[in-house]
Structure formats: structure tokens, C-alpha cells
Amino acid sequence: MRAMQISRTGPLHERSLEPVDIPVPAPGPGEVRLRVLVCGVCHTELDEIEGRAIPPHLPVIPGHQVIGRIDAVGEGVEGLSVGDRVGVAWIFHACGQCRHCLDGEENLCAGFRATGRDVNGGYAEKMIVSADFVHAIPESFSDAEAAPLLCAGAVGFRALRLTGLLDGEQDGATLGFSGFGASAHLVLQLARQRLPACRFYVFARSADERAFALNLGADWAGGFDEAPPRLLDAIIDTTPAWRPIVSVLRHLVPGGRLVINAIRKEDTDKAALLELDYARDLWLEKQVRTVANVTREDVRECLLWAAEADLHPQVEVYDLAEANQALLDLRSKPVRGAKVLRVASDTTAPSAI
């Protein structure tokens, strides 16, 4: 089968992922095999390639926003059949027995394994996954639309919950977004449905991203060097860099919360942390929280919310062989929506790209 794999880590270039032809895997007990239709492209793949989130073994096939159809079922699997359309997210495995798992925090499990990092993922024609870790995909989404909901959507949904805004009074609440790519464009639309009395403010690096945010319903969009019209109750940071955090902390209300939605931060602008001013940026009980991985419940609830909201992610589609170009574009160009790899020829396209 065709696949794109990481064989070594280092700076991103046009041949960072290697095309390979490898044997088709067979599912074991409790597992299913997917014929991969599409796989979303995520900044985490850059972290893996460039060594910030090093896979435990190489080579490995990346990709953790996988939409496929089951084409083989292992012994003991119930409730799933050949032909079912399902998704696989970042969470590939958790032990189910530790304190965190029993408390509904399987994302913090010491035995957590990540799709496309700890095990082979969806940049391939076939993949194996435990039947307990696949997700039914609502029919309202095309394959390409569904893929980014499994990570950009689900992890962003977890970030939205961690702001605390879903638990309190919404009238007059303010939510900011630091960065406006694949995740933020989905979370803004979900938040507008669930927090109708909230106002939304976006910090983005390019005029195109700012215009995109306003088109999706943001009340204000500006650069990282601009001040929003009001102080913000919470901000979700979706950037890979440190400088945006330094820039936006000063715009939180006393007691406000910054939620960082990134598995790693790049070191290129780490010196920006030296510009933090305690009195201005952190004092008055401002909080900083991080999003760590994702739970299966996050994924399933995000899919349900998105279907109820009739949300249709905006995507740009590349062929599997163009995975390196998709990653280069993700790194260097303004992101309008999400990037998705077409793996199978019969995948369903979005209604509009």
C-alpha cells in the first residue's frame, strides 16, 4: 500500500516525508482496518518532523485526523461492520484503568498513545485501530469536511470548555482567539452557536485571516500589535509561537484565562518570554491553562455539536503524494480553514472549498 512516512527528524523541506510502498496490515483481536479516504494535515506533523514531539520510533506514518471505511474486522469486534464510515483522532489508546481514565481524563493517562506519532496513522491507504477508539461520522459531513473536526475541532472544543465560558453567564462575555487557522475557524463557529450572547475578538497575522474571521462572525479582528475594543474574559491561543502569548495576555480582564491549544511551541521566538511584564501581563489572578491531548468524549461531542450547528469546515484538498507541499504551505502561507489529504479516489468532496 502507498504511504508517506517520517524516516528521520530535522528541518522541514520538500522531501521530509518519504513515499513508500509497504505491506497491508491485518487487524488483530478487537481491531478494525480502515481503507483511508482522507486525512487532515495538522501542525503537530511539523512538530514530529522537526523534533519537538519526537515519535518514539522511526519510521512512522503520521496523520491523526483520519476518515475511512472499515474493510476488515478483527476477532471479537461488535457493533462495527465492513463498510462503516468512521474517524480516528489523536487519541489512539488509553489504559482505561488509571485514576485519570476513571475520572474521565483519559487524555492525561500515562499510557496515552497518539495516532500518527506513537503508532502509524492516516497518511496511508490502510491503517489499523482499536474498535474502541473509532468514531461514527455524521452523514451531514463530506469526508474532507469531517477530517478537521477530529483534531482542529475536537481539541479546540476542549479548549473552549477550559475557558469556563460554557459554565457561566454569557451576557456580556468576551472571548478572544490568538491565531485564526484550522482550529480557531471551527471553534468560533461552535462558540457562536453555544454562546450567542458572547462577543468574539480575533488576533491574526495576516489581513486575509482577519477578513476570514470577520466573515465568520467575529466582532473585531486585528493584528497582534493592536488592542481590541474591550478586555477579554478568555483567550484561546492556537499559534505555534511564543510571541502571540506575550502579546495577548495584557488584553485579559482581571481573573481572565488564557488557554493554550498547542502540543508544542516552537523555539524560534522563545526570547519573547523575556518581555513578559508580571504586573501588566500576569498579575490580578490571570490564569494560563494548556490543552493536553483529547478524550474520546471530546471528539464525539464535537462531532455532535458540529452536526447540530450545520457547521461545514472550509478545507483545501491535496493528494496524498502532495503531503510535503501541504505541510510547507501550512508553515509558510496564511491558513484559510484546514488542509486535508485525499487518499482514496472515491472520497466525498466538501460542498465548497
C-alpha positions as CSV (number, residue, x, y, z in Angstrom):
1,M,0.0,0.0,0.0
2,R,1.0,3.6,-0.6
3,A,2.1,5.7,2.4
4,M,4.0,8.8,3.4
5,Q,6.3,8.2,6.4
6,I,8.7,10.1,8.6
7,S,12.1,8.3,8.5
8,R,14.2,11.0,10.2
9,T,13.6,14.2,12.0
10,G,15.0,17.6,11.1
11,P,14.1,20.9,9.5
12,L,11.0,20.8,7.2
13,H,11.8,20.6,3.5
14,E,10.1,19.3,0.3
15,R,11.2,15.7,1.0
16,S,10.7,15.5,4.7
17,L,8.0,12.8,4.2
18,E,9.1,9.8,2.1
19,P,6.7,7.9,-0.2
20,V,6.9,4.2,0.5
21,D,5.1,1.0,-0.6
22,I,4.6,-1.3,2.4
23,P,2.5,-4.4,3.2
24,V,-1.1,-4.1,4.1
25,P,-1.6,-4.7,7.8
26,A,-4.1,-7.2,9.2
27,P,-6.3,-6.4,12.2
28,G,-5.8,-8.3,15.4
29,P,-8.5,-9.2,18.0
30,G,-10.5,-6.1,18.9
31,E,-9.2,-4.1,16.0
32,V,-10.5,-2.9,12.6
33,R,-8.7,-2.0,9.4
34,L,-9.7,1.2,7.6
35,R,-9.4,2.0,3.9
36,V,-8.4,5.6,4.4
37,L,-10.4,8.1,2.4
38,V,-8.9,11.4,3.7
39,C,-6.6,12.6,6.4
40,G,-6.3,16.1,7.8
41,V,-3.0,17.9,8.0
42,C,-2.0,19.3,11.4
43,H,0.8,21.5,12.8
44,T,1.6,18.5,15.0
45,E,3.0,16.8,12.0
46,L,5.5,19.7,11.8
47,D,6.3,19.1,15.5
48,E,7.0,15.5,14.8
49,I,9.2,16.1,11.7
50,E,11.2,18.9,13.3
51,G,11.8,17.1,16.6
52,R,9.5,19.0,19.1
53,A,7.3,15.9,19.5
54,I,9.6,13.2,18.5
55,P,8.0,9.8,17.7
56,P,9.2,7.0,20.0
57,H,10.3,5.0,16.9
58,L,11.1,5.7,13.3
59,P,9.9,5.3,10.6
60,V,6.3,6.1,11.4
61,I,3.3,7.1,9.3
62,P,1.9,10.4,10.6
63,G,-1.7,11.6,10.4
64,H,-4.4,11.8,13.1
65,Q,-7.5,13.2,11.5
66,V,-8.5,10.1,9.6
67,I,-11.7,9.4,7.8
68,G,-12.1,5.9,6.4
69,R,-14.3,2.9,5.8
70,I,-13.9,-0.3,7.6
71,D,-12.7,-3.0,5.2
72,A,-11.7,-5.8,7.7
73,V,-12.9,-6.6,11.3
74,G,-10.8,-8.5,13.8
75,E,-12.0,-11.2,16.2
76,G,-14.3,-10.1,19.0
77,V,-15.4,-6.7,17.5
78,E,-19.0,-6.0,18.0
79,G,-21.2,-3.1,16.7
80,L,-19.0,-2.3,13.7
81,S,-19.2,-3.7,10.2
82,V,-17.3,-3.7,6.9
83,G,-18.3,-0.5,5.0
84,D,-19.0,1.7,8.1
85,R,-17.5,5.2,7.8
86,V,-15.6,6.1,10.9
87,G,-12.9,8.5,12.1
88,V,-9.7,8.2,14.1
89,A,-8.5,11.1,16.2
90,W,-5.2,11.9,18.1
91,I,-6.2,9.6,20.9
92,F,-5.3,6.1,19.8
93,H,-5.2,4.4,23.2
94,A,-5.5,5.0,26.9
95,C,-5.3,2.3,29.6
96,G,-8.8,2.7,31.0
97,Q,-7.8,1.7,34.5
98,C,-5.7,4.6,36.0
99,R,-7.0,7.4,38.1
100,H,-7.2,9.8,35.2
101,C,-9.0,7.4,32.9
102,L,-11.5,6.5,35.7
103,D,-12.1,10.3,36.3
104,G,-12.9,10.9,32.6
105,E,-9.5,12.4,31.9
106,E,-8.0,9.7,29.6
107,N,-6.1,12.5,27.8
108,L,-3.8,12.6,30.9
109,C,-3.3,8.8,31.1
110,A,0.4,7.8,31.4
111,G,-0.3,5.1,28.8
112,F,-1.8,7.6,26.3
113,R,-0.7,6.8,22.8
114,A,-1.2,9.2,19.9
115,T,-2.3,8.3,16.4
116,G,0.4,9.1,13.8
117,R,3.1,9.6,16.4
118,D,3.3,6.5,18.7
119,V,1.7,4.3,16.1
120,N,1.1,4.5,12.3
121,G,-1.6,7.0,11.3
122,G,-3.6,8.1,8.3
123,Y,-1.1,9.2,5.7
124,A,-1.5,5.8,4.1
125,E,-4.1,3.8,2.2
126,K,-4.8,1.5,5.1
127,M,-4.5,1.7,8.9
128,I,-5.3,-0.5,11.9
129,V,-7.0,0.9,15.0
130,S,-8.8,-0.5,18.1
131,A,-12.5,-0.7,17.6
132,D,-12.9,1.2,20.9
133,F,-11.2,4.3,19.5
134,V,-13.1,4.9,16.3
135,H,-15.9,7.5,15.9
136,A,-19.1,7.4,13.9
137,I,-19.2,10.3,11.4
138,P,-22.5,12.1,10.9
139,E,-23.8,11.8,7.3
140,S,-24.1,15.6,7.0
141,F,-20.3,15.9,6.6
142,S,-18.4,15.1,3.5
143,D,-15.2,13.1,4.1
144,A,-13.0,16.2,3.7
145,E,-15.2,18.3,6.0
146,A,-15.2,15.7,8.7
147,A,-11.4,15.2,8.9
148,P,-10.5,18.5,10.7
149,L,-13.3,18.1,13.2
150,L,-11.3,15.1,14.7
151,C,-8.5,17.3,15.9
152,A,-8.7,21.0,15.0
153,G,-12.4,20.8,16.0
154,A,-12.2,18.4,19.0
155,V,-9.1,19.9,20.6
156,G,-10.4,23.4,20.0
157,F,-13.7,22.3,21.6
158,R,-11.8,21.1,24.7
159,A,-10.0,24.5,24.8
160,L,-13.4,26.2,24.7
161,R,-14.6,24.1,27.6
162,L,-11.4,25.0,29.6
163,T,-12.2,28.8,29.2
164,G,-15.0,28.3,31.6
165,L,-17.4,30.4,29.5
166,L,-19.7,27.4,28.8
167,D,-20.4,27.2,32.6
168,G,-21.2,30.8,33.5
169,E,-23.3,33.8,32.5
170,Q,-22.9,34.6,28.8
171,D,-24.4,38.0,28.7
172,G,-21.5,40.5,28.1
173,A,-18.9,37.8,27.9
174,T,-15.9,38.2,25.6
175,L,-13.8,35.5,24.0
176,G,-10.6,36.1,22.0
177,F,-8.7,33.9,19.6
178,S,-4.9,34.2,19.2
179,G,-4.3,32.9,15.6
180,F,-7.1,32.0,13.1
181,G,-6.3,28.8,11.3
182,A,-7.9,25.4,11.2
183,S,-8.9,25.1,14.8
184,A,-9.9,28.7,15.5
185,H,-12.2,28.9,12.5
186,L,-14.1,25.9,13.8
187,V,-14.3,26.9,17.4
188,L,-15.5,30.4,16.6
189,Q,-18.5,28.9,14.7
190,L,-19.2,26.4,17.5
191,A,-18.9,29.2,20.1
192,R,-21.3,31.5,18.2
193,Q,-23.9,28.7,18.4
194,R,-23.4,27.9,22.1
195,L,-22.6,31.4,23.4
196,P,-25.0,33.6,21.5
197,A,-24.6,36.5,24.0
198,C,-20.8,36.4,23.8
199,R,-18.7,38.8,21.7
200,F,-15.7,37.5,19.7
201,Y,-12.3,39.1,19.0
202,V,-9.6,37.7,16.8
203,F,-5.8,38.4,16.6
204,A,-4.3,37.1,13.4
205,R,-1.1,37.7,11.5
206,S,-2.5,38.4,8.0
207,A,-5.2,40.6,6.6
208,D,-6.7,37.6,4.8
209,E,-7.1,35.7,8.1
210,R,-8.6,38.7,9.7
211,A,-11.1,39.2,6.9
212,F,-11.9,35.4,7.1
213,A,-12.6,35.8,10.9
214,L,-15.0,38.8,10.3
215,N,-16.8,36.9,7.6
216,L,-17.4,34.0,10.0
217,G,-18.9,36.4,12.6
218,A,-16.1,37.8,14.7
219,D,-16.9,41.2,16.2
220,W,-13.4,42.5,15.8
221,A,-10.2,41.3,14.1
222,G,-6.8,42.9,14.4
223,G,-3.1,42.3,14.4
224,F,-1.1,41.1,17.4
225,D,0.2,44.6,17.9
226,E,-3.4,46.0,18.2
227,A,-5.7,46.4,21.2
228,P,-9.2,45.1,21.0
229,P,-12.1,47.5,21.9
230,R,-12.6,45.6,25.3
231,L,-10.7,43.5,27.7
232,L,-11.4,39.8,27.2
233,D,-12.7,37.2,29.7
234,A,-10.8,34.4,27.9
235,I,-8.5,33.9,25.0
236,I,-7.8,30.7,23.1
237,D,-4.3,30.6,21.6
238,T,-3.9,28.3,18.6
239,T,-0.5,29.6,17.3
240,P,2.8,27.6,17.3
241,A,4.8,30.5,18.7
242,W,5.5,32.3,22.0
243,R,5.2,35.9,20.9
244,P,1.4,35.9,20.5
245,I,1.0,34.7,24.1
246,V,3.1,37.7,25.3
247,S,1.1,40.0,23.1
248,V,-2.4,38.9,24.1
249,L,-2.0,38.3,27.9
250,R,-2.2,42.1,28.5
251,H,-5.8,42.1,27.0
252,L,-7.3,39.8,29.6
253,V,-9.6,41.1,32.3
254,P,-8.5,40.6,36.0
255,G,-9.1,36.9,36.6
256,G,-9.2,36.2,32.9
257,R,-8.0,32.9,31.4
258,L,-5.6,32.1,28.5
259,V,-6.0,28.6,27.2
260,I,-3.1,27.4,25.0
261,N,-4.2,24.9,22.4
262,A,-0.9,23.6,21.1
263,I,1.0,20.3,21.7
264,R,4.3,22.2,21.4
265,K,5.7,25.7,20.9
266,E,8.5,26.5,18.5
267,D,11.7,27.8,20.0
268,T,12.4,30.4,17.3
269,D,10.9,33.3,19.3
270,K,11.4,31.9,22.8
271,A,13.2,35.1,23.7
272,A,9.8,36.8,23.6
273,L,9.1,35.3,27.0
274,L,11.6,37.7,28.5
275,E,9.3,40.6,27.5
276,L,6.6,39.4,29.9
277,D,5.8,42.0,32.5
278,Y,4.4,40.5,35.6
279,A,2.3,43.5,36.7
280,R,0.9,44.1,33.3
281,D,0.5,40.6,31.9
282,L,0.0,38.1,34.7
283,W,-1.0,39.9,37.9
284,L,-4.6,40.2,39.2
285,E,-5.1,36.4,39.2
286,K,-4.9,35.9,35.4
287,Q,-4.7,32.2,34.6
288,V,-2.9,30.2,32.0
289,R,-4.1,26.7,31.1
290,T,-2.9,24.2,28.5
291,V,-4.9,21.7,26.5
292,A,-3.3,18.2,26.8
293,N,-4.3,15.8,24.1
294,V,-8.0,15.0,23.7
295,T,-10.6,12.4,25.1
296,R,-12.9,10.3,23.0
297,E,-15.8,12.2,24.6
298,D,-14.4,15.4,23.3
299,V,-14.3,14.0,19.8
300,R,-17.8,12.6,19.9
301,E,-19.3,15.7,21.5
302,C,-17.6,18.0,19.0
303,L,-19.0,15.9,16.1
304,L,-22.5,16.1,17.6
305,W,-22.2,19.9,18.2
306,A,-20.9,20.5,14.7
307,A,-23.7,18.5,13.1
308,E,-26.4,20.3,15.2
309,A,-24.9,23.6,14.1
310,D,-24.7,22.5,10.5
311,L,-21.1,23.5,10.6
312,H,-19.1,22.8,7.4
313,P,-15.3,23.3,7.8
314,Q,-13.6,25.1,5.0
315,V,-10.8,22.9,3.6
316,E,-8.1,22.9,1.0
317,V,-7.6,19.4,-0.5
318,Y,-4.2,17.9,-1.6
319,D,-3.5,14.4,-2.9
320,L,-1.5,12.1,-0.6
321,A,1.6,12.4,-2.8
322,E,1.4,16.2,-2.1
323,A,1.7,15.8,1.7
324,N,5.1,17.6,1.8
325,Q,3.7,20.5,-0.1
326,A,0.7,20.7,2.2
327,L,3.0,20.9,5.2
328,L,5.2,23.5,3.6
329,D,2.1,25.6,2.8
330,L,0.9,25.2,6.4
331,R,4.2,26.5,7.6
332,S,4.6,29.4,5.2
333,K,1.2,30.6,3.9
334,P,-1.8,32.2,5.7
335,V,-4.2,29.4,6.6
336,R,-7.8,29.8,5.5
337,G,-9.6,26.8,7.1
338,A,-8.0,23.4,7.2
339,K,-5.8,21.3,4.9
340,V,-6.8,17.7,4.0
341,L,-5.1,14.9,2.1
342,R,-7.1,12.9,-0.4
343,V,-6.0,9.3,-0.1
344,A,-8.7,7.4,-1.9
345,S,-10.1,8.3,-5.3
346,D,-13.8,7.8,-4.2
347,T,-13.7,10.2,-1.3
348,T,-16.7,12.6,-0.9
349,A,-15.7,16.2,-1.5
350,P,-16.9,19.2,0.5
351,S,-19.8,21.2,-0.8
352,A,-17.5,24.2,-1.3
353,I,-13.7,24.6,-1.0
